[in-house]
Amino acid sequence: MSSLPAGTRIFFYNSNGRLTGGIVESTSAMENGMQIVIILFLGVANLAYT
């Protein structure tokens, strides 16, 4: 059983030191015990500009 089930809201500091939030989409475990978490980020928009 995963410690972060799908749908869990999480918050963490990104590499710029800003608090970021997201929702866990899925998790998986590697053979060495490392847990991989796929996160849907909240409040992020990619806008194209020229």
C-alpha positions in Angstrom: 0.0 0.0 0.0 1.3 3.5 -0.9 1.8 6.1 1.7 0.5 8.6 -0.8 -2.6 7.3 -2.5 -3.9 8.9 -5.7 -5.9 12.1 -5.0 -3.8 13.1 -2.0 -3.0 16.9 -1.9 0.6 17.6 -1.3 2.7 20.7 -0.7 6.5 21.1 -1.1 9.1 23.7 -1.8 10.3 23.8 -5.4 13.9 24.4 -6.5 13.3 28.2 -6.4 12.2 28.0 -2.8 8.5 28.7 -3.5 5.8 26.6 -1.9 4.1 24.5 -4.6 1.0 22.3 -4.4 -0.2 19.4 -6.4 -2.3 16.2 -6.4 -0.8 12.7 -6.5 -1.9 11.0 -9.7 -0.1 7.7 -9.2 2.8 6.1 -7.4 5.1 3.1 -8.1 8.0 1.5 -6.4 11.3 0.4 -7.9 13.2 -2.8 -6.9 15.5 -0.8 -4.6 12.6 0.6 -2.6 12.6 4.0 -4.1 9.1 5.4 -4.5 8.2 7.3 -7.7 5.3 9.8 -7.4 3.5 11.4 -10.4 2.1 14.8 -9.5 -0.5 17.0 -11.1 0.7 20.5 -10.3 -1.9 23.1 -9.2 -2.0 26.6 -10.5 0.5 26.1 -13.3 -0.3 27.4 -16.8 2.0 27.2 -19.8 1.3 30.2 -22.0 2.9 30.7 -25.4 4.2 34.1 -26.3 6.2 35.6 -29.2 
